[in-house]
Amino acid sequence: MTALDDRPSSLAPDARAALFTDAHTVQHFAPTPVSDAQLTEIWDLARWAPTAANLQPLRLLFVRSAQGRERLLPLLDEKNRDRAATAPVTAVLARDDRFHDAIPHVAPFLAGLQPVLDGDAEMRAQMGGYSAALQAGYLILAVRALGLAAGPMAGFDKAGVDAEFFAGTSWRSELVVNIGHPAAQDAYRPRMPRLAPEDVVRFA
């Protein structure tokens, strides 16, 4: 019997609730710090996301110093600045346009893919984009799994963030995620409705 055979068949109801049904995007955060150990553990969980050919294009910048926040906040849409200002950590999720350089390490059996991707920027963007999106979803679940709350935001100046934080690199910003503990008051907006299964699910 392997370790995989010992896994439970499903998560307990309280764990599923924490990850999915009870989880809620946070608008305002408490000042409680998030530690280096917690941030490291978030990635230790999120890095197991499935990606095309195991190429893992997502990169992370955790912004939490006063200087870093001063650089980041003006680059967020105005409605998002207050949210990020209250978060102890704001993660900038980026896609590495040179993710294929890691093929010899993460997928050595696909050595022939490296020159193909090197010469095809559109293919890199497509493959890297959807894989990074999968990793971003896992990262939000990892935040929740540690008892923290996440507030993803797409409203920001991507070119500005890239110039400010990633100049001279192959990293390209994709999403911003606030991380921390919910504020005691006004942490959440009322939950919005979700589409019913009969509206979105079909069987063939």
Residue pairs with C-beta under 8 A, 6 or more apart in sequence:
10 16
11 19
17 23
18 144
18 145
18 147
19 141
19 144
19 145
23 144
23 149
24 149
24 188
24 191
25 149
25 150
25 151
25 152
25 188
25 189
26 149
26 150
26 151
26 178
26 180
26 182
26 183
26 187
26 188
27 83
27 151
27 186
27 187
27 188
27 189
28 82
28 83
28 86
28 182
28 183
28 186
28 187
29 83
29 86
29 87
29 88
29 149
29 151
29 178
29 180
29 181
29 182
29 183
29 187
30 180
30 181
30 182
30 183
30 184
30 187
31 86
31 88
32 88
32 180
32 181
33 88
34 64
34 88
34 89
34 148
34 179
34 180
38 146
38 148
39 62
39 89
39 179
41 142
41 146
42 139
42 142
42 143
42 146
42 148
42 179
43 60
43 139
43 142
45 138
45 141
45 142
45 145
45 146
46 58
46 135
46 138
46 139
46 141
46 142
47 56
47 135
48 138
49 58
49 134
49 135
49 137
49 138
49 139
50 134
51 57
51 131
51 134
51 135
52 127
52 130
52 131
53 103
53 107
53 110
53 113
53 127
54 106
54 107
55 99
55 100
55 102
55 103
55 106
55 107
55 127
55 128
55 131
56 99
56 102
56 106
56 131
56 135
57 95
57 96
57 99
57 127
57 128
57 131
57 132
57 135
58 93
58 94
58 95
58 96
58 131
58 132
58 135
58 136
58 139
59 93
59 94
59 95
59 96
59 171
60 91
60 92
60 93
60 94
60 139
61 91
61 92
61 94
61 165
61 166
61 171
62 89
62 90
62 91
63 69
63 71
63 72
63 89
63 90
63 91
63 92
64 88
64 89
64 90
69 84
69 85
69 90
71 164
71 165
72 84
72 90
72 92
72 161
72 164
72 165
73 81
73 84
73 85
74 81
75 156
75 157
75 160
75 161
75 164
76 84
76 153
76 155
76 156
76 157
76 176
77 153
77 155
77 156
79 155
80 153
80 155
80 156
80 176
83 151
83 153
83 178
84 90
84 153
84 176
84 178
86 178
86 180
86 183
87 151
87 178
87 179
87 180
88 179
88 180
89 178
89 179
89 180
90 176
90 177
90 178
90 179
91 139
91 176
91 177
91 178
91 179
92 161
92 165
92 173
92 175
92 176
93 132
93 135
93 136
93 139
93 173
93 174
93 175
93 176
93 177
94 132
94 166
94 171
94 172
94 173
94 174
95 128
95 129
95 132
95 171
95 172
95 174
96 128
96 170
96 171
96 172
97 121
97 124
97 125
97 128
97 170
97 171
97 172
98 170
99 124
99 128
100 113
100 114
100 117
100 118
100 124
101 114
103 110
103 111
103 113
103 114
104 111
104 114
107 113
116 123
117 123
117 124
117 127
129 174
132 174
133 174
136 152
136 174
136 175
136 177
139 150
139 177
140 150
140 152
140 177
143 149
143 150
143 177
143 179
144 150
148 179
148 180
148 181
149 179
149 180
149 181
149 182
149 187
150 177
150 178
150 179
151 177
151 178
151 179
152 175
152 176
152 177
152 178
153 175
153 176
153 177
153 178
154 175
154 176
156 173
156 176
158 172
158 173
158 174
161 173
161 176
162 171
162 172
162 173
165 171
165 173
166 172
166 173
182 188
